[in-house]
Amino acid sequence: MNSRKQTKNNNVQGNGSVQEPQPLYGFVSKSPEEKLADLVFKPDIEKLQAFTKMLRRNATLKRGIVTYPTEK
């Protein structure tokens, strides 16, 4: 009586090595709809953190002083 379960692993190649997904480097650009969809399914605490981060960023941008170089 053998009670071992046979599992199928799609990430294992024929020689026994595991194929891992490639890491993402740099910036990943998402449309506003994709960003909103990602935010909808996050837990409430992460939604609150994203909201407060947005408020802090907006306040920082309003306080910022932009100076333009003058030509001599």
The first five atom37 places (N, CA, C, CB, O) and aatype in JSON, in Angstrom:
{
  "aatype": [12, 2, 15, 1, 11, 5, 16, 11, 2, 2, 2, 19, 5, 7, 2, 7, 15, 19, 5, 6, 14, 5, 14, 10, 18, 7, 13, 19, 15, 11, 15, 14, 6, 6, 11, 10, 0, 3, 10, 19, 13, 11, 14, 3, 9, 6, 11, 10, 5, 0, 13, 16, 11, 12, 10, 1, 1, 2, 0, 16, 10, 11, 1, 7, 9, 19, 16, 18, 14, 16, 6, 11],
  "atom_mask": [
    [1, 1, 1, 1, 1],
    [1, 1, 1, 1, 1],
    [1, 1, 1, 1, 1],
    [1, 1, 1, 1, 1],
    [1, 1, 1, 1, 1],
    [1, 1, 1, 1, 1],
    [1, 1, 1, 1, 1],
    [1, 1, 1, 1, 1],
    [1, 1, 1, 1, 1],
    [1, 1, 1, 1, 1],
    [1, 1, 1, 1, 1],
    [1, 1, 1, 1, 1],
    [1, 1, 1, 1, 1],
    [1, 1, 1, 0, 1],
    [1, 1, 1, 1, 1],
    [1, 1, 1, 0, 1],
    [1, 1, 1, 1, 1],
    [1, 1, 1, 1, 1],
    [1, 1, 1, 1, 1],
    [1, 1, 1, 1, 1],
    [1, 1, 1, 1, 1],
    [1, 1, 1, 1, 1],
    [1, 1, 1, 1, 1],
    [1, 1, 1, 1, 1],
    [1, 1, 1, 1, 1],
    [1, 1, 1, 0, 1],
    [1, 1, 1, 1, 1],
    [1, 1, 1, 1, 1],
    [1, 1, 1, 1, 1],
    [1, 1, 1, 1, 1],
    [1, 1, 1, 1, 1],
    [1, 1, 1, 1, 1],
    [1, 1, 1, 1, 1],
    [1, 1, 1, 1, 1],
    [1, 1, 1, 1, 1],
    [1, 1, 1, 1, 1],
    [1, 1, 1, 1, 1],
    [1, 1, 1, 1, 1],
    [1, 1, 1, 1, 1],
    [1, 1, 1, 1, 1],
    [1, 1, 1, 1, 1],
    [1, 1, 1, 1, 1],
    [1, 1, 1, 1, 1],
    [1, 1, 1, 1, 1],
    [1, 1, 1, 1, 1],
    [1, 1, 1, 1, 1],
    [1, 1, 1, 1, 1],
    [1, 1, 1, 1, 1],
    [1, 1, 1, 1, 1],
    [1, 1, 1, 1, 1],
    [1, 1, 1, 1, 1],
    [1, 1, 1, 1, 1],
    [1, 1, 1, 1, 1],
    [1, 1, 1, 1, 1],
    [1, 1, 1, 1, 1],
    [1, 1, 1, 1, 1],
    [1, 1, 1, 1, 1],
    [1, 1, 1, 1, 1],
    [1, 1, 1, 1, 1],
    [1, 1, 1, 1, 1],
    [1, 1, 1, 1, 1],
    [1, 1, 1, 1, 1],
    [1, 1, 1, 1, 1],
    [1, 1, 1, 0, 1],
    [1, 1, 1, 1, 1],
    [1, 1, 1, 1, 1],
    [1, 1, 1, 1, 1],
    [1, 1, 1, 1, 1],
    [1, 1, 1, 1, 1],
    [1, 1, 1, 1, 1],
    [1, 1, 1, 1, 1],
    [1, 1, 1, 1, 1]
  ],
  "atom_positions": [
    [[0.84, -1.19, 0.0], [0.0, 0.0, 0.0], [0.88, 1.24, 0.0], [-0.95, 0.0, 1.21], [1.44, 1.62, 1.02]],
    [[0.98, 1.83, -1.12], [1.78, 3.03, -1.28], [0.84, 4.23, -1.33], [2.65, 2.94, -2.57], [0.01, 4.34, -2.22]],
    [[0.99, 5.13, -0.36], [0.08, 6.27, -0.27], [0.73, 7.57, -0.7], [-0.44, 6.4, 1.13], [0.26, 8.65, -0.33]],
    [[1.8, 7.49, -1.46], [2.45, 8.71, -1.94], [1.59, 9.37, -3.0], [3.85, 8.4, -2.5], [0.99, 8.72, -3.85]],
    [[1.55, 10.68, -2.91], [0.8, 11.45, -3.91], [1.77, 11.87, -5.01], [0.1, 12.69, -3.28], [2.87, 12.35, -4.73]],
    [[1.35, 11.7, -6.22], [2.14, 12.14, -7.35], [1.74, 13.57, -7.68], [1.95, 11.19, -8.58], [0.58, 13.84, -7.98]],
    [[2.69, 14.47, -7.63], [2.41, 15.86, -7.96], [3.12, 16.21, -9.25], [2.85, 16.82, -6.82], [4.19, 15.7, -9.55]],
    [[2.5, 17.08, -9.99], [3.07, 17.52, -11.25], [3.62, 18.93, -11.05], [2.02, 17.49, -12.4], [2.88, 19.83, -10.63]],
    [[4.89, 19.13, -11.33], [5.51, 20.43, -11.17], [5.92, 20.93, -12.56], [6.73, 20.35, -10.22], [6.75, 20.32, -13.23]],
    [[5.34, 22.03, -12.96], [5.61, 22.57, -14.3], [6.96, 23.28, -14.37], [4.51, 23.54, -14.69], [7.47, 23.5, -15.47]],
    [[7.55, 23.63, -13.22], [8.81, 24.36, -13.23], [10.03, 23.46, -13.29], [8.89, 25.23, -12.03], [11.15, 23.96, -13.43]],
    [[9.86, 22.14, -13.18], [10.99, 21.22, -13.19], [11.25, 20.76, -14.62], [10.74, 20.01, -12.25], [10.36, 20.26, -15.3]],
    [[12.5, 20.94, -15.04], [12.88, 20.5, -16.38], [13.24, 19.03, -16.33], [14.05, 21.35, -16.94], [13.29, 18.43, -15.26]],
    [[13.5, 18.46, -17.48], [13.81, 17.04, -17.58], [15.04, 16.61, -16.81], [0.0, 0.0, 0.0], [15.09, 15.47, -16.33]],
    [[16.03, 17.5, -16.66], [17.25, 17.11, -15.96], [17.17, 17.38, -14.45], [18.43, 17.84, -16.54], [18.17, 17.24, -13.76]],
    [[16.02, 17.74, -13.94], [15.83, 17.94, -12.51], [16.08, 19.35, -12.03], [0.0, 0.0, 0.0], [15.85, 19.65, -10.86]],
    [[16.54, 20.25, -12.9], [16.76, 21.63, -12.47], [15.45, 22.4, -12.51], [17.83, 22.32, -13.36], [14.56, 22.11, -13.31]],
    [[15.34, 23.37, -11.64], [14.11, 24.16, -11.53], [14.27, 25.42, -12.36], [13.79, 24.51, -10.05], [15.28, 26.11, -12.28]],
    [[13.26, 25.71, -13.16], [13.26, 26.91, -13.99], [12.5, 27.99, -13.24], [12.64, 26.64, -15.39], [11.3, 27.86, -13.02]],
    [[13.2, 29.07, -12.86], [12.59, 30.15, -12.12], [12.26, 31.3, -13.06], [13.5, 30.63, -10.99], [12.94, 31.48, -14.07]],
    [[11.22, 32.08, -12.75], [10.9, 33.23, -13.59], [12.0, 34.27, -13.5], [9.55, 33.84, -13.19], [12.65, 34.42, -12.47]],
    [[12.2, 34.99, -14.59], [13.23, 36.02, -14.64], [12.81, 37.21, -13.77], [13.49, 36.46, -16.1], [11.65, 37.62, -13.82]],
    [[13.73, 37.77, -12.98], [13.39, 38.93, -12.16], [13.21, 40.17, -13.04], [14.48, 39.19, -11.09], [13.81, 40.28, -14.11]],
    [[12.4, 41.09, -12.57], [12.17, 42.33, -13.3], [13.1, 43.4, -12.77], [10.69, 42.78, -13.19], [13.16, 43.62, -11.56]],
    [[13.81, 44.06, -13.65], [14.7, 45.14, -13.27], [14.22, 46.41, -13.94], [16.15, 44.83, -13.65], [13.67, 46.38, -15.04]],
    [[14.43, 47.54, -13.26], [14.04, 48.81, -13.84], [12.61, 49.14, -13.51], [0.0, 0.0, 0.0], [12.04, 48.64, -12.54]],
    [[12.03, 49.99, -14.32], [10.67, 50.45, -14.09], [9.68, 49.65, -14.92], [10.55, 51.93, -14.42], [9.93, 49.34, -16.08]],
    [[8.57, 49.32, -14.3], [7.49, 48.65, -14.99], [6.37, 49.66, -15.12], [7.03, 47.34, -14.23], [5.82, 50.12, -14.12]],
    [[6.04, 50.0, -16.34], [4.99, 51.0, -16.53], [3.65, 50.3, -16.66], [5.28, 51.87, -17.77], [3.47, 49.38, -17.46]],
    [[2.7, 50.76, -15.85], [1.35, 50.23, -15.87], [0.4, 51.35, -16.21], [0.98, 49.56, -14.51], [0.65, 52.52, -15.92]],
    [[-0.69, 50.98, -16.82], [-1.72, 51.98, -17.11], [-2.42, 52.34, -15.8], [-2.73, 51.45, -18.17], [-2.38, 51.57, -14.84]],
    [[-3.07, 53.5, -15.75], [-3.79, 53.87, -14.53], [-4.87, 52.85, -14.14], [-4.43, 55.24, -14.71], [-5.14, 52.65, -12.96]],
    [[-5.48, 52.22, -15.14], [-6.5, 51.22, -14.84], [-5.88, 50.0, -14.15], [-7.23, 50.79, -16.12], [-6.48, 49.44, -13.23]],
    [[-4.69, 49.59, -14.6], [-4.01, 48.45, -13.98], [-3.58, 48.78, -12.55], [-2.8, 48.04, -14.82], [-3.68, 47.94, -11.66]],
    [[-3.1, 50.01, -12.34], [-2.7, 50.42, -11.0], [-3.9, 50.43, -10.06], [-2.05, 51.81, -11.03], [-3.8, 49.99, -8.92]],
    [[-5.03, 50.92, -10.55], [-6.23, 50.96, -9.73], [-6.73, 49.55, -9.42], [-7.32, 51.76, -10.43], [-7.16, 49.28, -8.3]],
    [[-6.68, 48.67, -10.4], [-7.11, 47.29, -10.18], [-6.22, 46.59, -9.16], [-7.1, 46.52, -11.51], [-6.71, 45.81, -8.35]],
    [[-4.9, 46.86, -9.2], [-3.99, 46.29, -8.21], [-4.32, 46.79, -6.81], [-2.54, 46.63, -8.56], [-4.27, 46.04, -5.84]],
    [[-4.66, 48.07, -6.71], [-4.95, 48.67, -5.42], [-6.27, 48.17, -4.84], [-4.98, 50.17, -5.54], [-6.4, 48.08, -3.62]],
    [[-7.23, 47.85, -5.68], [-8.54, 47.41, -5.21], [-8.43, 46.11, -4.43], [-9.5, 47.25, -6.38], [-9.15, 45.92, -3.45]],
    [[-7.57, 45.21, -4.86], [-7.47, 43.9, -4.24], [-6.45, 43.82, -3.11], [-7.13, 42.89, -5.28], [-6.2, 42.74, -2.58]],
    [[-5.86, 44.95, -2.74], [-4.91, 44.96, -1.63], [-5.66, 45.01, -0.3], [-3.93, 46.15, -1.75], [-6.81, 45.43, -0.25]],
    [[-4.99, 44.59, 0.78], [-5.62, 44.69, 2.11], [-5.84, 46.15, 2.5], [-4.75, 43.98, 3.17], [-5.22, 47.06, 1.95]],
    [[-6.72, 46.36, 3.46], [-7.09, 47.72, 3.86], [-5.9, 48.53, 4.35], [-8.14, 47.68, 4.93], [-5.81, 49.72, 4.06]],
    [[-4.99, 47.92, 5.09], [-3.84, 48.65, 5.62], [-2.95, 49.15, 4.49], [-3.03, 47.77, 6.59], [-2.41, 50.25, 4.58]],
    [[-2.8, 48.36, 3.43], [-1.98, 48.8, 2.3], [-2.68, 49.92, 1.53], [-1.68, 47.62, 1.36], [-2.02, 50.81, 0.99]],
    [[-4.0, 49.87, 1.48], [-4.75, 50.97, 0.85], [-4.54, 52.26, 1.63], [-6.25, 50.64, 0.78], [-4.33, 53.32, 1.03]],
    [[-4.58, 52.18, 2.96], [-4.36, 53.35, 3.8], [-2.95, 53.89, 3.62], [-4.61, 53.01, 5.27], [-2.75, 55.1, 3.54]],
    [[-1.96, 53.0, 3.56], [-0.59, 53.43, 3.36], [-0.4, 54.11, 2.01], [0.36, 52.24, 3.49], [0.3, 55.11, 1.91]],
    [[-1.02, 53.58, 0.97], [-0.93, 54.19, -0.36], [-1.59, 55.56, -0.37], [-1.58, 53.28, -1.42], [-1.09, 56.49, -1.01]],
    [[-2.7, 55.69, 0.33], [-3.41, 56.96, 0.39], [-2.59, 58.02, 1.12], [-4.77, 56.79, 1.08], [-2.47, 59.15, 0.65]],
    [[-2.01, 57.66, 2.28], [-1.21, 58.63, 3.02], [0.07, 58.98, 2.26], [-0.86, 58.08, 4.41], [0.55, 60.11, 2.34]],
    [[0.62, 58.02, 1.54], [1.8, 58.3, 0.72], [1.46, 59.32, -0.37], [2.35, 56.99, 0.08], [2.25, 60.21, -0.67]],
    [[0.26, 59.17, -0.96], [-0.18, 60.11, -1.98], [-0.33, 61.51, -1.39], [-1.5, 59.65, -2.6], [0.08, 62.49, -2.01]],
    [[-0.91, 61.61, -0.18], [-1.08, 62.91, 0.46], [0.25, 63.56, 0.78], [-1.9, 62.76, 1.73], [0.42, 64.76, 0.56]],
    [[1.2, 62.79, 1.29], [2.52, 63.35, 1.61], [3.23, 63.83, 0.36], [3.39, 62.31, 2.33], [3.85, 64.89, 0.36]],
    [[3.14, 63.04, -0.72], [3.79, 63.42, -1.97], [3.2, 64.7, -2.52], [3.67, 62.29, -3.01], [3.93, 65.57, -3.0]],
    [[1.88, 64.82, -2.46], [1.2, 66.01, -2.96], [1.6, 67.23, -2.14], [-0.32, 65.83, -2.93], [1.84, 68.3, -2.71]],
    [[1.68, 67.09, -0.81], [2.08, 68.2, 0.05], [3.51, 68.62, -0.24], [1.92, 67.83, 1.52], [3.83, 69.81, -0.23]],
    [[4.38, 67.64, -0.49], [5.77, 67.96, -0.8], [5.89, 68.7, -2.12], [6.61, 66.68, -0.85], [6.67, 69.64, -2.24]],
    [[5.11, 68.29, -3.11], [5.17, 68.96, -4.41], [4.64, 70.38, -4.32], [4.38, 68.17, -5.45], [5.14, 71.27, -5.02]],
    [[3.64, 70.62, -3.49], [3.1, 71.97, -3.35], [4.09, 72.9, -2.66], [1.79, 71.94, -2.56], [4.13, 74.09, -2.95]],
    [[4.9, 72.36, -1.73], [5.88, 73.17, -1.0], [7.13, 73.44, -1.83], [6.27, 72.49, 0.3], [7.87, 74.38, -1.53]],
    [[7.37, 72.65, -2.82], [8.6, 72.75, -3.58], [8.74, 74.08, -4.31], [0.0, 0.0, 0.0], [7.77, 74.63, -4.84]],
    [[9.96, 74.59, -4.31], [10.26, 75.84, -5.01], [11.11, 75.47, -6.23], [10.99, 76.88, -4.07], [12.16, 74.85, -6.1]],
    [[10.64, 75.87, -7.38], [11.35, 75.57, -8.61], [12.03, 76.83, -9.09], [10.39, 75.0, -9.7], [11.38, 77.86, -9.27]],
    [[13.34, 76.75, -9.29], [14.08, 77.9, -9.82], [14.6, 77.53, -11.18], [15.23, 78.32, -8.87], [15.09, 76.42, -11.39]],
    [[14.5, 78.44, -12.07], [14.98, 78.23, -13.44], [16.28, 78.99, -13.63], [13.92, 78.69, -14.48], [16.41, 80.13, -13.19]],
    [[17.23, 78.38, -14.28], [18.51, 79.07, -14.51], [18.31, 80.26, -15.44], [19.56, 78.11, -15.09], [17.54, 80.21, -16.4]],
    [[19.02, 81.31, -15.14], [18.93, 82.5, -16.0], [20.16, 82.55, -16.89], [18.81, 83.82, -15.16], [21.25, 82.16, -16.49]],
    [[19.95, 83.02, -18.09], [21.07, 83.13, -19.02], [21.84, 84.41, -18.74], [20.59, 83.1, -20.48], [21.24, 85.43, -18.4]],
    [[23.16, 84.34, -18.88], [24.0, 85.53, -18.62], [24.43, 86.16, -19.88], [25.21, 85.17, -17.8], [25.15, 87.17, -19.85]]
  ]
}
